[in-house]
Amino acid sequence: MGEISPAQMSLEYSPHPLDPLSVDEVKTARDIILESRGISVIDFRYLALEEPLKKELLPYLEVEHEGSLSQETTRLKRLARVHYDIIYLDKQHEYIESIVDITSGVETSYKIVDERHQPSLSTQEVRRFQDVCVTSRLFNDAVAKFTLPKDFVVTIDAWPYGGPDTDETVPRYTQGLCFARDTKTGNKDSNHYGYPLPIIPVMDTYTSEIIRVDELATGGEGDGLRYGTHQKEILDHCGESEYVPELVKGGLRRDLKPVHVVQPQGPSFQVSNQSLVEWQKWRFRVGFNPREGATLHDVRYDGRSVLYRLSLSEMTVPYGDPRPPFHRKQAFDFGDGGAGRAANNLELGCDCLGVIKYFDSVLTDSAGTPSVSKNVVCLHEQDNGIGWKHTNFRTERAVVTRARELVIQFVITLANYEYVFAYKLDLAGGITVETRATGVVSVVNIDPGKTSPWGNVVSPGALAQNHQHIFCIRIDPAIEGVKNTVLQEETLPLPTSRETNPFGNGYEVRSTPISESQWLDASPNTNRTIKMVNPHHLNRISGRPVGYKFQPSATQLLLAQPESVVAQRAQFAQHHVWVTKYRDGELFAGGEYTNQSRREVGGLRDAVERRDAVEDEDVVVWNVFGLTHNPRVEDWPVMPVETHQLHIRPADFFSRNPALDVPSSKEPSSCLAPERNGIESSKDGCCTRVVQEAPMTHWQGTAELRPNSGS
């Protein structure tokens, strides 16, 4: 083996412009800020890679894909985005956003954020809130109004305050939902959500003082907005709701046999340079940041550009209970808290199966001290059933291939809820973005024997409130380059006409280019499809522009009244598709600042209202979909996953089925299930040449005509 030259080693081990910051880079960025601010007391909130400007990164990527990177190639600056508070003696905070050049060691930009905007909640604020509640006389007095069962302790889940009322002037607030946990089980994992308390403490976040404790209505049908209907023994009608295996009543099933995912030859993917993934003609980079979690960059198939960037942009969860203060119960889980901060440390053999590659992230505490969060993203392959199949009934031969997927997955926990997010790439050039909601539904106390129009009683004394989850996926297409056109394609009935449709069976496919930034809604009745195409590259078979497409799901969107604060601060959640012109840094559907917002600022509504020209331009497509969750008893105490998938598929991008070269394979470990007596039920397997004994009995003929055969 030849020696690696110092130049080659420097090139190989220098970070790629899209690599997340290392521990050392985070320390450098922190130190630059501390030195720049002098003696100020600083509370760090966010520190992560500031991605290069697209106009600077694209030339670098082209050189990289040409295989021409060298020591002479101009290296892009390694920049860090740093958010922090400067804390003054009167405990007031000034929120600052800086960009620092890690390479040169200088601060390149500095912005004081307008006071009307609030930064996202930090983990330190959440911990401090709980500590303050425990020692607060106001909160303890509120708890003392109830008679709790012996050996119960009070627990508090921190929540964002939500959108303030129009006539309300508020500083930075943190509030909490309260429950009680039965310590008699001797198990700290005993489920406290089964014992909700009807109070919400509110803390002035900067002074660390509980300023009030809101009392909650516990009534039901017919009680309207009445308060104080509950009894002093607030938990006597509630019951245990255990889910951890050792506490589940009746124990666990004993007849479920294991299914093993085994890859004796290892995986088919390769990971190099920390973030570069190559698998079955796919090539892309995995990024990760505290707000969005995992992101995909520079996505290519067989050397051809498909996407510049793919990410989960935002999610809002508004609740439909109109009894104050529940009208403010609305979370923006990416903007208010951060998906990356809430990412689970995934466990081998549990969250992802098979041969796994994990990616770590670097997070910082309030002092700016970095720590490695292990295994926040998992990469693995999985089987997804049949990929394609055809049976030639004339020869009785079937050819079948499997639909293998490459999965890039991360899981977040936000108090009671879990979300499982996955990007899935397949052998046929398709990309799926999958969202799964699970965890524990949010419950409030309800009086004994009552039901409510605002939710469903899922356990004695526990009302699971009706709510919505509305997500937004950001798609930055680069179909054979970044100048793309978005088409709205609809399939419409063709009017009966003697000249064009005499029998009335015809229909047309109408394609309309989107020329100006705008929103669209799903239309299943017209099969509305969104195509992202490159009009300068035509498919040599069809003659049409190469592209990718998706069909927006016709899911229910935001139900809150348009004039409500809930709707004003989540305007992105009111349409299924948004088409905007690309701008550096415009990543968040609900705007950069969602915490305690009254209206959406800098989000999709503002972007569309610029009325930018978007035809044959650098465009971004945003897909919004919702899950309206009116809970059922079966969602308790932990809900089975609710799944949504966005399918981004090639549309005349290839000259044939790109999975045609996937080999057929027979799984040698597959076998026939025995009958009850242990005898195999049949000797014929699915991979034999036998299709059926008598094809004609299934209306399939085998006769052939031989023209000019002379017979």
C-alpha atoms as one frame of an Amber mdcrd trajectory, in Angstrom:
protein
   0.000   0.000   0.000   1.396   3.372  -1.061   1.913   6.199   1.387  -0.584
   9.068   1.583   1.019  12.390   0.822   0.509  15.268   3.286  -1.505  17.090
   0.612  -3.806  14.096   0.122  -4.189  13.650   3.881  -5.044  17.321   4.359
  -7.680  17.128   1.639  -9.180  13.889   2.946  -9.450  14.971   6.563 -10.474
  18.596   6.134 -14.186  19.043   6.851 -16.589  19.226   3.949 -18.532  22.525
   3.748 -21.715  20.635   4.699 -20.256  18.654   7.615 -21.763  19.585  10.994
 -19.401  21.398  13.346 -16.954  19.318  15.350 -16.419  19.691  19.094 -13.274
  21.753  18.493 -15.073  24.021  16.013 -17.880  24.613  18.514 -15.343  25.568
  21.161 -13.673  27.965  18.760 -16.973  29.617  17.862 -17.902  29.947  21.532
 -14.554  31.512  22.386 -14.873  34.024  19.540 -18.222  35.202  20.951 -16.947
  35.359  24.530 -13.962  37.413  23.425 -16.108  39.704  21.278 -18.589  40.445
  24.097 -15.937  41.013  26.759 -17.182  40.847  30.360 -20.853  40.326  29.490
 -22.714  37.399  31.024 -23.728  35.206  28.107 -26.317  32.444  27.942 -25.825
  30.363  24.774 -28.942  29.053  23.023 -27.870  27.726  19.621 -24.527  26.982
  18.038 -24.329  25.080  14.753 -23.031  25.191  11.209 -24.074  28.128   9.070
 -24.407  26.506   5.672 -22.534  28.217   2.826 -24.383  30.514   0.474 -25.746
  28.494  -2.426 -23.906  30.596  -5.018 -20.637  29.723  -3.259 -21.372  26.075
  -2.564 -22.584  25.076  -6.038 -19.240  25.646  -7.808 -17.475  23.716  -5.065
 -19.887  20.793  -5.433 -19.389  20.738  -9.205 -15.625  20.526  -8.770 -16.159
  17.763  -6.222 -18.349  15.727  -8.563 -15.894  16.180 -11.404 -13.266  14.572
  -9.148 -11.090  17.666  -9.394 -10.823  18.651  -5.728  -7.208  19.394  -4.849
  -5.135  21.418  -2.445  -5.444  24.282  -4.908  -9.256  24.238  -4.729 -10.563
  27.279  -2.871 -11.939  26.074   0.445 -15.169  27.591   1.668 -15.236  29.326
   5.022 -16.396  27.295   7.987 -19.061  29.492   9.541 -21.037  29.038  12.742
 -24.411  30.543  13.597 -24.535  31.458  17.284 -27.645  32.545  19.211 -27.253
  33.793  22.758 -28.537  36.143  25.439 -26.584  38.918  27.062 -27.833  39.066
  30.648 -27.804  42.376  32.510 -27.763  43.075  36.237 -31.515  43.709  36.301
 -31.985  40.187  34.847 -33.161  41.564  31.529 -31.899  39.799  28.442 -30.802
  40.994  25.021 -31.111  38.312  22.355 -28.245  38.284  19.847 -27.552  36.348
  16.654 -23.986  36.257  15.374 -22.124  34.592  12.529 -18.495  33.715  13.197
 -15.792  32.616  10.795 -14.151  29.702  12.544 -11.233  29.607  10.125 -10.174
  33.232  10.575 -11.414  33.507  14.159 -13.557  36.600  13.684 -17.195  37.547
  14.150 -18.572  38.469  10.718 -22.090  39.611  11.646 -23.941  40.707  14.769
 -27.683  41.328  15.102 -29.778  42.372  18.089 -33.139  40.654  17.628 -36.231
  42.818  17.949 -37.869  42.533  21.375 -41.141  41.360  19.829 -39.431  38.074
  18.916 -38.638  35.382  21.449 -35.982  32.703  21.000 -36.847  29.048  21.342
 -36.930  27.338  24.715 -33.599  26.001  25.880 -33.071  22.828  27.899 -31.658
  24.961  30.690 -34.865  27.025  30.862 -36.947  23.858  31.036 -34.916  22.511
  33.949 -34.956  25.859  35.742 -38.722  26.127  35.338 -39.278  22.814  37.074
 -36.921  23.749  39.914 -38.634  27.110  40.361 -42.059  25.463  40.532 -40.939
  23.111  43.282 -39.776  25.996  45.477 -42.507  28.507  44.579 -44.884  29.387
  47.399 -47.558  30.377  44.873 -47.350  27.008  43.149 -47.232  25.048  46.397
 -50.323  26.872  47.631 -52.137  25.959  44.412 -51.239  22.291  44.848 -52.303
  22.420  48.518 -55.874  23.152  47.425 -56.105  19.510  46.375 -56.049  16.421
  48.532 -53.684  14.054  46.779 -53.459  10.346  47.569 -50.663   9.265  49.849
 -47.274   8.679  48.226 -48.080  10.745  45.132 -45.587  13.344  43.919 -46.295
  16.242  41.548 -44.589  16.372  38.153 -44.450  19.296  35.714 -44.004  19.213
  31.929 -42.682  22.525  30.609 -44.554  23.928  27.596 -44.189  27.045  25.461
 -46.586  29.783  26.506 -48.242  29.923  23.107 -49.562  33.010  21.369 -50.423
  35.806  23.814 -53.896  37.308  23.662 -54.202  40.421  21.511 -54.603  42.659
  24.583 -51.921  40.908  26.628 -48.464  42.357  27.216 -46.101  39.598  28.252
 -42.386  39.235  28.859 -40.793  35.867  28.165 -42.958  33.194  29.802 -42.732
  29.469  30.373 -45.731  27.450  31.482 -46.247  23.854  32.538 -48.796  21.046
  32.539 -49.033  19.285  35.885 -49.546  15.638  36.822 -48.939  13.319  39.746
 -46.959  10.095  39.956 -47.661   7.174  42.255 -44.419   6.315  44.034 -45.870
   3.175  45.601 -44.905   1.231  42.481 -41.257   1.775  43.355 -40.666   2.444
  39.678 -39.694   5.917  38.474 -41.067   5.032  35.025 -44.580   4.727  36.432
 -46.840   6.742  34.115 -47.761  10.103  35.620 -49.970  11.145  32.697 -52.869
   9.126  34.093 -53.184  11.604  36.974 -53.601  15.132  35.525 -53.890  18.142
  37.844 -56.048  21.118  36.726 -53.463  23.866  37.181 -50.863  25.516  34.948
 -48.022  27.486  36.575 -46.672  30.414  34.537 -43.098  31.633  35.061 -41.440
  34.873  34.070 -38.495  33.166  32.424 -35.974  35.943  32.952 -36.748  36.647
  36.616 -37.330  32.934  37.383 -40.503  33.754  39.306 -43.891  32.035  39.164
 -46.162  34.991  38.461 -49.494  33.125  38.492 -51.100  29.677  38.480 -53.960
  29.274  36.030 -56.872  27.101  37.129 -58.330  24.778  34.511 -61.907  23.810
  33.790 -62.668  20.154  34.485 -66.309  20.089  33.427 -67.907  18.208  30.586
 -70.855  18.303  28.234 -73.183  21.127  29.250 -70.727  22.838  31.600 -69.493
  25.220  28.921 -66.754  27.516  30.225 -67.580  26.920  33.903 -64.701  26.487
  36.345 -64.469  25.053  39.836 -66.659  21.996  39.230 -64.004  19.573  40.459
 -63.770  17.940  43.854 -60.945  18.516  46.342 -59.906  14.874  46.027 -58.887
  15.596  42.477 -57.313  12.234  41.647 -59.594   9.799  43.461 -61.460   8.942
  40.244 -58.275   8.568  38.156 -56.568   5.259  37.527 -53.156   3.840  36.735
 -52.099   3.797  33.094 -48.873   1.862  32.971 -46.989   1.034  29.765 -43.476
  -0.030  30.817 -43.271  -3.815  30.444 -42.723  -4.644  34.100 -45.866  -2.734
  35.150 -48.282  -3.740  32.376 -51.267  -5.575  33.850 -51.513  -9.140  32.619
 -47.903  -9.204  31.509 -46.636  -9.391  27.947 -47.473 -11.787  25.123 -45.553
 -15.048  25.173 -46.384 -16.413  21.713 -44.747 -13.716  19.555 -41.754 -15.326
  17.883 -38.709 -13.257  16.869 -38.033 -11.935  13.377 -34.326 -11.407  12.739
 -32.876  -8.949  10.240 -29.583 -10.481   9.146 -27.126  -9.174   6.547 -24.343
 -11.775   6.479 -22.350  -9.880   3.834 -22.799  -6.505   5.483 -24.661  -3.457
   4.181 -24.736  -2.204   0.610 -24.048   1.384   1.664 -20.792   3.192   2.279
 -20.225   6.182   4.557 -17.133   8.348   4.271 -15.923  11.824   5.129 -18.239
  11.856   8.191 -21.391  12.704   6.228 -21.137  11.287   2.680 -23.437   8.339
   1.958 -23.342   6.228  -1.213 -25.854   3.483  -1.882 -27.125   1.863  -5.066
 -26.422   4.842  -7.374 -27.566   7.327  -4.712 -25.083   9.837  -3.303 -25.883
  12.480  -0.687 -24.737  14.045   2.554 -26.405  13.882   5.953 -26.545  17.059
   7.996 -27.909  17.689  11.466 -28.733  20.820  13.425 -30.538  21.605  16.697
 -33.666  22.965  15.008 -34.421  20.726  12.017 -32.707  17.525  13.099 -31.457
  15.451  10.159 -31.215  17.067   6.723 -30.182  15.687   3.313 -27.934  17.642
   0.962 -26.685  17.400  -2.621 -28.849  14.377  -3.416 -27.811  12.682  -6.674
 -28.721   9.501  -8.505 -26.157   7.905 -10.794 -24.286  11.186 -10.888 -27.346
  13.262 -11.803 -28.552  16.044  -9.537 -32.009  15.590  -7.960 -32.233  17.756
  -4.820 -30.076  20.491  -3.338 -31.576  20.106   0.140 -34.403  18.178   1.822
 -35.600  18.879   5.347 -38.477  18.929   7.795 -39.179  22.615   8.188 -41.838
  23.019  10.878 -44.675  21.416  12.775 -47.450  23.079  14.725 -49.796  21.338
  17.157 -52.875  23.432  17.986 -55.476  22.126  20.440 -59.210  22.489  19.872
 -60.398  23.013  23.463 -61.769  26.604  23.633 -61.729  26.874  27.439 -59.015
  29.384  28.485 -56.080  29.013  28.791 -56.285  26.071  26.343 -56.857  28.569
  23.522 -53.103  29.200  23.811 -52.201  25.503  23.813 -50.247  25.390  20.576
 -46.695  24.202  20.051 -44.288  24.769  17.174 -42.087  21.815  17.900 -39.231
  22.852  15.608 -39.319  26.599  16.242 -40.326  26.620  19.921 -37.980  23.882
  21.064 -35.952  22.294  18.282 -36.189  18.799  16.835 -32.439  18.280  16.957
 -32.266  19.162  20.642 -34.991  16.610  21.367 -33.441  13.800  19.315 -33.259
  10.402  20.986 -30.040   8.480  21.432 -31.047   5.492  19.343 -30.355   2.008
  20.632 -28.928  -0.794  18.533 -31.483  -3.486  17.787 -34.451  -1.405  18.985
 -35.052   1.747  16.957 -33.371   0.510  13.770 -32.739  -3.087  12.695 -30.038
  -4.711  10.593 -26.514  -3.417  10.055 -26.590   0.154  11.351 -24.474   3.236
  10.825 -25.097   5.904  13.445 -24.428   9.624  13.193 -23.690  11.724  16.264
 -24.357  15.410  16.840 -22.688  18.103  18.891 -24.946  20.132  21.185 -24.058
  22.934  23.586 -25.216  23.949  27.029 -25.882  27.480  28.249 -22.163  28.032
  28.809 -21.437  27.082  25.215 -19.738  23.874  26.290 -20.089  21.212  23.592
 -21.016  17.612  24.199 -21.460  14.740  21.786 -24.999  13.392  21.544 -24.530
   9.824  20.408 -26.554   7.944  17.807 -29.080  10.669  16.955 -29.500   9.440
  13.354 -29.478   5.867  12.140 -28.767   4.683   8.610 -29.855   1.212   7.541
 -31.419  -0.855   4.788 -34.793  -2.508   4.979 -37.004  -4.668   2.800 -40.295
  -3.102   1.695 -41.930  -5.995  -0.080 -42.097  -6.516  -3.818 -40.391  -3.861
  -5.930 -41.643  -5.008  -9.318 -42.970  -8.256 -10.747 -44.350  -9.691 -13.938
 -45.558 -13.163 -14.832 -45.400 -14.319 -18.438 -48.411 -16.613 -18.389 -47.426
 -18.045 -21.761 -44.172 -19.483 -20.451 -45.248 -19.708 -16.809 -42.231 -17.665
 -15.715 -42.402 -14.978 -13.035 -39.650 -12.409 -12.440 -39.783 -10.581  -9.120
 -37.439  -8.194  -7.331 -37.547  -6.826  -3.812 -38.068  -3.145  -2.945 -35.113
  -2.407  -0.733 -34.921   0.994   0.920 -32.159   3.012   2.516 -33.538   4.664
   5.653 -32.168   7.779   7.357 -34.143   8.040  10.593 -34.262  10.134  13.739
 -36.723  10.135  16.640 -37.612  13.054  18.878 -39.337  13.185  22.254 -41.181
  16.374  23.185 -42.565  15.837  26.697 -45.438  13.422  26.087 -45.162  12.960
  22.306 -42.710  11.100  20.090 -42.201  11.632  16.382 -40.307   9.256  14.125
 -38.977  10.960  10.995 -37.408   9.037   8.128 -36.073   9.784   4.679 -36.292
   6.652   2.539 -34.487   6.240  -0.770 -35.356   3.307  -3.017 -33.859   1.370
  -5.910 -36.253   2.910  -8.446 -35.052   6.469  -7.876 -37.825   7.375  -5.434
 -37.636   9.338  -2.185 -40.154   8.993   0.632 -40.418  11.297   3.634 -42.182
   9.427   6.407 -43.639  10.838   9.618 -44.877   8.690  12.479 -46.574  10.116
  15.546 -46.601   8.094  18.751 -46.095   8.633  22.482 -48.697   9.724  25.028
 -51.645  11.923  24.077 -51.957  15.126  26.090 -54.645  14.773  28.762 -56.374
  17.074  31.252 -58.519  16.295  34.265 -62.268  15.756  33.794 -64.880  15.340
  36.518 -66.079  11.799  37.297 -68.703  10.385  34.971 -68.592  13.281  32.505
 -67.816  13.380  28.793 -66.671  16.369  26.773 -67.104  17.756  23.256 -63.445
  18.860  23.357 -61.927  15.393  23.508 -62.378  11.809  24.577 -62.097  10.208
  28.004 -59.324   7.656  27.490 -58.866   6.691  31.129 -60.905   7.498  34.250
 -60.457  11.199  34.964 -58.251  11.766  31.889 -59.620  13.723  28.923 -57.456
  13.514  25.790 -58.072  16.805  24.018 -58.779  17.031  20.291 -55.839  18.517
  18.413 -54.013  18.669  15.105 -50.461  17.975  13.994 -49.567  19.971  10.881
 -46.172  19.363   9.306 -44.218  21.071   6.544 -41.512  19.487   4.397 -39.121
  21.752   2.526 -38.008  20.480  -0.888 -35.204  22.404  -2.600 -35.109  20.732
  -6.042 -32.074  20.646  -8.306 -33.328  18.595 -11.236 -30.221  18.495 -13.455
 -29.378  21.913 -12.014 -30.999  24.494  -9.761 -33.036  26.348 -12.413 -36.288
  24.428 -12.377 -39.953  24.953 -13.184 -42.858  23.737 -11.076 -45.842  22.337
 -12.953 -49.365  21.793 -11.689 -50.661  18.729 -13.493 -54.357  17.832 -13.393
 -56.288  14.981 -14.959 -59.663  16.204 -16.198 -62.641  14.672 -18.014 -62.855
  15.555 -21.687 -66.251  16.858 -22.816 -68.099  14.588 -25.207 -67.514  15.793
 -28.725 -68.113  14.264 -32.129 -64.675  15.462 -33.228 -62.515  14.635 -30.212
 -64.401  12.402 -27.757 -67.409  10.829 -29.471 -67.920   8.065 -26.885 -67.254
  10.173 -23.797 -64.470   8.018 -22.392 -61.559  10.383 -23.025 -59.775  12.522
 -20.500 -56.911  14.981 -20.708 -53.831  15.672 -18.636 -53.430  19.420 -18.295
 -50.080  20.803 -17.208 -49.759  24.415 -16.078 -46.430  26.021 -15.155 -46.319
  28.026 -11.941 -44.975  31.406 -13.003 -45.266  33.355  -9.749 -44.808  32.391
  -6.115 -48.093  31.078  -4.772 -49.916  28.457  -2.731 -51.912  25.464  -3.951
 -54.145  22.928  -2.290 -54.501  19.207  -2.822 -57.234  18.185  -5.254 -57.834
  14.437  -5.348 -60.802  14.903  -7.661 -58.451  16.234 -10.343 -55.472  14.066
  -9.353 -53.481  17.263  -8.781 -49.792  16.462  -9.051 -46.845  18.761  -8.451
 -43.965  18.282 -10.882 -40.528  19.819 -10.509 -38.853  19.761 -13.926 -35.865
  21.103 -15.793 -37.217  22.546 -19.044 -33.728  22.538 -20.589 -33.269  18.762
 -20.286 -35.719  16.622 -22.244 -36.266  12.906 -21.815 -34.986  11.185 -24.970
 -37.921   8.752 -24.950 -40.932  10.938 -24.121 -39.576  14.279 -25.253 -40.814
  15.823 -22.001 -38.749  17.721 -19.433 -36.995  15.494 -16.922 -38.387  15.845
 -13.429 -39.679  14.527 -10.152 -43.249  14.673  -8.877 -45.416  14.226  -5.805
 -49.107  14.260  -5.006 -49.996  16.361  -1.970 -52.173  14.441   0.464 -55.683
  15.842   0.848 -55.355  16.034   4.616 -57.301  18.423   6.801 -55.525  21.720
   7.391 -55.732  24.215  10.247 -59.229  24.392  11.760 -58.792  27.517  13.890
 -60.688  30.584  12.704 -58.588  32.764  10.342 -58.692  35.780  12.667 -57.570
  33.758  15.711 -54.045  34.087  17.098 -53.634  30.337  16.526 -54.208  30.801
  12.781 -52.333  34.079  12.435 -49.143  32.564  13.825 -49.395  29.427  11.634
 -50.372  30.734   8.229 -48.230  28.097   6.516 -50.654  25.487   7.894 -53.537
  26.758   5.766 -52.469  25.357   2.356 -50.969  22.081   1.152 -48.311  23.385
  -1.252 -46.311  26.598  -1.414 -43.952  27.545  -4.252 -41.356  30.232  -3.495
 -38.177  31.578  -4.983 -35.017  30.452  -3.216 -33.432  32.755  -0.667 -30.446
  31.858   1.481 -31.527  31.250   5.063 -35.241  30.997   4.265 -35.724  27.574
   5.830 -38.663  27.789   8.215 -42.290  27.632   7.096 -43.602  29.447  10.172
 -40.807  32.004  10.252 -37.671  31.984  12.334 -39.358  33.118  15.556 -42.399
  31.110  16.614 -42.137  31.146  20.403 -44.831  33.475  21.808 -45.508  34.867
  18.341 -48.838  36.568  17.580 -48.470  36.217  13.836 -46.251  34.461  11.348
 -43.320  36.702  10.420 -40.901  35.752   7.668 -42.761  32.530   6.902 -44.383
  31.179   3.786 -47.143  33.766   3.654 -44.599  36.576   3.491 -42.502  34.683
   0.939 -45.457  34.152  -1.380 -46.574  37.760  -1.080 -43.295  38.870  -2.677
 -44.815  37.597  -5.938 -41.429  36.474  -7.191 -41.084  34.992 -10.665 -40.472
  31.257 -10.167 -40.598  29.774 -13.675 -37.193  28.476 -14.792 -35.735  29.811
 -11.552 -34.139  28.532  -8.373 -37.347  27.471  -6.618 -38.354  25.838  -3.351
 -41.455  23.681  -2.939 -43.040  23.238   0.484 -45.477  20.409   1.223 -47.872
  20.761   4.167 -49.926  17.880   5.538 -51.908  17.346   8.688 -53.071  14.735
  11.131 -56.312  15.706  12.874 -56.171  13.672  16.041 -59.463  13.134  17.806
 -58.208  10.604  20.332 -59.616   7.132  20.872 -59.316   4.886  23.884 -56.940
   2.690  21.874 -54.463   5.600  21.857 -53.970   5.117  25.592 -51.657   4.898
  27.445 -49.245   5.016  24.481 -50.645   5.465  21.002 -49.829   3.146  18.097
 -48.020   5.058  15.364 -50.016   7.254  12.995 -48.088   7.289   9.709 -47.951
   9.675   6.774 -45.719   9.352   3.707 -44.796  11.876   1.041 -43.663  10.090
  -2.124 -41.294  12.048  -4.369 -40.974  10.005  -7.567 -39.089  10.397 -10.855
 -41.248  11.638 -13.736 -39.536  11.097 -17.104 -36.190  11.482 -15.354 -34.983
   8.092 -16.603 -35.201   6.278 -19.933 -36.595   3.097 -18.349 -37.474   1.639
 -14.967 -34.265   2.426 -13.041 -34.755  -0.698 -10.912 -34.688  -2.978 -13.961
 -31.120  -3.980 -13.149 -31.942  -5.035  -9.590 -31.265  -8.766  -9.414 -33.947
 -11.223  -8.402 -33.027 -13.057  -5.248 -34.355 -15.972  -3.287 -34.146 -15.724
   0.481 -32.640 -19.083   1.537 -33.933 -18.828   5.097 -37.577 -18.597   3.967
 -39.575 -21.762   4.579 -43.160 -22.957   4.691 -45.149 -22.567   7.862 -46.150
 -25.929   9.341 -49.745 -27.030   9.809 -50.922 -27.583  13.348 -49.699 -31.171
  13.202 -46.239 -29.962  12.195 -46.491 -31.151   8.570 -45.680 -28.744   5.734
 -48.820 -27.714   3.877 -47.310 -27.718   0.369 -44.125 -28.547  -1.476 -44.454
 -25.790  -4.070 -42.544 -22.562  -3.333 -43.100 -19.039  -4.608 -39.866 -18.986
  -6.606 -40.518 -22.074  -8.740 -41.377 -21.789 -12.438 -44.858 -23.111 -11.740
 -47.473 -20.338 -11.969 -50.637 -22.401 -12.091 -51.570 -25.804 -13.366 -54.057
 -24.757 -16.057 -53.614 -21.174 -17.304 -56.751 -21.328 -19.459 -58.907 -21.729
 -16.369 -57.857 -18.224 -15.408 -58.889 -16.675 -18.734 -55.338 -16.575 -20.018
 -54.623 -17.922 -23.487 -51.274 -18.962 -24.968 -51.978 -19.025 -28.710 -49.628
 -17.090 -31.018 -49.959 -15.911 -34.636 -46.937 -16.330 -36.893 -47.379 -13.935
 -39.873 -45.913 -15.042 -43.204 -45.085 -18.480 -41.812 -46.397 -20.172 -44.967
 -48.815 -22.351 -43.006
